[in-house]
Amino acid sequence: MQNKDMNKPKYIYFNSRDTFFRIELSQIVYFMADKNYTFLQLNNGQKLVFTFSLQKMERYLAEKLNENAKLFVRIGKSYIINLNYVYRIDIVKQKLYLYDTVLQKEFFLELSKEALRNLRKLFINK
């Protein structure tokens, strides 16, 4: 009997002219748009930048990650987050808190109330 987890990619690969990245999915906290660039925030605090839009990143994740793409959700116009890091949704303060329990490191994003309400619904409806 084959283990289902063996078919799921645990890494994502980014290749440019000068650099190759092999990143474990569990290290990715979020992606952030900045015009035609996408910043990738890793759980260790490191930030990487890629020269394509968040929309292209969203398509790339869906194409390369198969079932694991469900770990990542587009939130508003500017972010794709890893759902495993969601710790607290504060609609009044318009903040999303992301937390890494292993490294005990917290990240927060400022988002619209509508985006936060939609994210909360996603968790409640699971």
PyMOL commands that set and color helices and strands:
alter all, ss='L'
color gray80, all
select helices_A, chain A and resi 4-7+25-27+54-71+83-85+113-124
alter helices_A, ss='H'
color red, helices_A
select strands_A, chain A and resi 11-15+20-24+28-34+37-42+47-50+72-75+79-82+86-90+95-100+105-110
alter strands_A, ss='S'
color yellow, strands_A
deselect
rebuild
show_as cartoon
